[in-house]
Amino acid sequence: MATSDRCPKCGAMVLAGEHFCPQCGAPLDGETPAAAQPANGASQFEYLPPQAQTAAAQPPSGPPRTIEELKAFCAYNEMPLEKMRFFVGINYRQPRAFGIYRDGDNFVVYKNKDNGSRAVRYHGPDEAFAVKELYNKLLDECHARNIWPDGKPEGYDEARRKAKRRSMLILVAVVVFFLAIGIMAVSSSVRAHRYDGYYRFGRGDTYYRYADTWYYYDTGDTWVQTNDYPYYDDYDDYYLGNSYDRSWGGSDFKSSQTWENIQEQERSHTSSSDYDSWDSGGTDWSSDW
């Protein structure tokens, strides 16, 4: 322990018996921290003061140029990518998805449309260009939902205030209408889940309906969301029930990973994030991009 009552590096006051400065973390006895000393005496880790240790918590600087930088950007902004239907570094094969992944020496940027077909936006060796394509699309989708992970444009707040004032003038006249809509929405949600359960059509394929979304039992012992299901005026004739019966084949939908994913997404709706109201149904899934 140094005899001085001040840190020789930053000048902060230190107490007798301390081995490291509480302000900057510098060693006070001329040694590096014990955790950084391997048995053979060689330096295994570089000692970092507290300021440097928190650098990873800082926002990314500039637009991302690599897949890893894009992941960091999304993580920093706490983006629920699966809910947003963006798959970074993943060759996702199901309908309704944007994504980027590495294919050997090339990079692929794609959009899976609602009919299950894939539109390739870019396939080539330029990672920075590929990342920029998906990054710009990600921002477009965010901006369309009034979310600004890249910062609001100049004058945006003033324009929002003016729009808010106009909205307030209208609000008084329509408040009763919106109350009625709210009551109808709750009632609609209850009615939508009244038809949850197992169905069987045609040659015996087993489906599960959850609200207005359909899933079918795939051969890989998984339940897969689908838009390819029979359209009938009356589904009651094909309804099996909501409690699983082994005689129907397949597996219990509510014991599947797909069901767990649905429940996780619904639980995430209770947070206060800007992304809670994200609805991927607002995306044009029929276009190539």
Summary of the structure (lengths in Angstrom):
residues: 289
radius of gyration: 27.5
end to end distance: 64.6
largest distance: 88.6
contacts: 670
relative contact order: 0.09
helix: 36%
strand: 18%
